[in-house]
Amino acid sequence: EEEINTGRLDVALAFFKPNPANHGTLIASLPMLWFGGKGMTRSEVEDPIPLVVFDHPCLFRQAAFQALEGKKLRWRLSLTTPSLPGVWAALRSGFGISPRTPHQVPPGIRDVGTEFGFPPLPPIELRMLTGSELSPAASDLRDILHQVVRTRVELTRRQP
């Protein structure tokens, strides 16, 4: 948000905790689920639960900590990374579990939350933030990005 407010960015997509007072245009409210590798078993994520998360600060990371601590479940940081491909690779390799949305989950990763009895996670909002004085090109980019992202999110929701 700071990058938009200072004029360093014209358009940005960002995740937010659900709140009607959030800035920007709501693109989608998405569920947050627990993901692990396709072949992962419950015994691989026993006490303490190994977490694969983004570096701090991260809403997904915060939600995982709060959900597990709210149920008095012990956890440990198995791996932290600044990249989503790093999270996916760690999950495929069996390093632990991670909270993510079901949007664009790559092969080799599956939702393990219900099966393994992990606590539910809150939804998360995807919002588009835009600068106050957009050039015609930036305005066109905003409109195209909004349409493409919204369409892709809706297509992902329809997949079985």
C-alpha positions, 0 to 999 in steps of 0.5 A: 500500500505504501508503494501506491501511496508514494507513487512508486507503483501505479497498480498492485495486487495485494492480500488483506485480512477481510475488512470492509474498510480495506483500501482498493477494489475487492477482486475476490475473497478466497479460502485459505487451506492447508497444503502439503505434498501429494504423498504426505501422510499424517505421521509426517506432520506430527507434533510439532507441525512443520511449517513452510511459510514466506518470510515475515511479514506474511498474512498466510504465515500469521494465519497459520500461527494463530490457527495452530496456537488457538488450538494449542498445537505445537509447530516449528518453522521447517522452511521460510522463503521469499518465493512462492516457487520455494514454498511449492518445492518444499511442499513437494519435497515433504518439508511440511505444510503451508497455508495458501489459497487453492488458486493455481496450486501446482501438480504434486500439491494437495489440500491436507487440512481436513484429512489431517484434522488441522484447524480451519483458516480464515479467508483472505481478500485479494484486492487491487490498489491503484494510484490516484493519478494514473496515466492512460496507459496505467489506467488501461493496465489496471482495467486489463489486470482486473479483468484477467485476474478476476477471470482466472480466479473464477475459473479456478473456483469452477475446477473440481 
